[in-house]
């Protein structure tokens, strides 16, 4: 089922989870067993992130250097197929601009359709290691809005429409930054860019993680004022280590409230207490969001399930 249909039919907020494809070397069964605890809550769908291929240069015996592709993780399509082989749950693979031409992305769309996947989260993706700014692949897309438009145009083409019954086969989600993308000069410009993704054909929005619900509520108000009317799903992640109070702001350009920061620092030497503080804070966030009528709550698991499970049991 399409996420847009799930949102339209759901009478109350539901949880969705996002997983990261495993590193090479893990078995299919190990992957599926790591997801098994979440099945207790009958998730409507599972998001699977995508990671841009990286390259490294290796010195040869003659002193020259050769360029080699480095793939550290199993790709998202394979992970989605594995999940679908065991669990009765929809999957939402992430599709990114980086590392692929428009034609290569079209091929990926055909592969997803072949598997019966009709949901996509369309993202620009991060820059490659060592790059200060994102560089699009020649012949590819520079922005997520272009990617969304490209998907819609390809689905409307004569080639794609042959033997298809509808011109919007894929339900497309997009990402948003309630505290502004670090590359945007201001929140107004960032929301204007989000509007481009919506106008290109996006069906719903998932936000980056945040730790102050007022940030989300203000962001939604700004989006509505800008003419964005599609569902905006809040994204949450519980803190679990003290290191994250500096690592997450650096990685995602977000703020962590003083109250939470000081509580984590005070418990620095007690790992279980740090874990409890982060879980309880996220639980309060989730309950408040549900009370305010959000359509769903999206959880960034980052390979961890214990704290997410505790929050789901408390809130859903």
TAGI-V765080 format. One record per helix or strand of 3 or more residues. SS is the DSSP state (~ for helix, > for strand). FROM is the first residue (numbers start at 1). LEN is the number of residues. If there is no record, write none. Layout:
# TAGI-V765080
ss=SS from=FROM len=LEN
ss=SS from=FROM len=LEN
This chain:
# TAGI-V765080
ss=~ from=3 len=7
ss=> from=14 len=6
ss=~ from=28 len=14
ss=> from=45 len=4
ss=> from=54 len=6
ss=> from=65 len=6
ss=~ from=76 len=11
ss=> from=90 len=7
ss=~ from=102 len=13
ss=> from=119 len=5
ss=~ from=144 len=13
ss=~ from=158 len=4
ss=> from=171 len=6
ss=~ from=187 len=14
ss=> from=204 len=6
ss=~ from=213 len=13
ss=> from=231 len=6
ss=~ from=244 len=9
ss=~ from=258 len=9
ss=~ from=271 len=21
ss=> from=296 len=5
ss=~ from=306 len=10
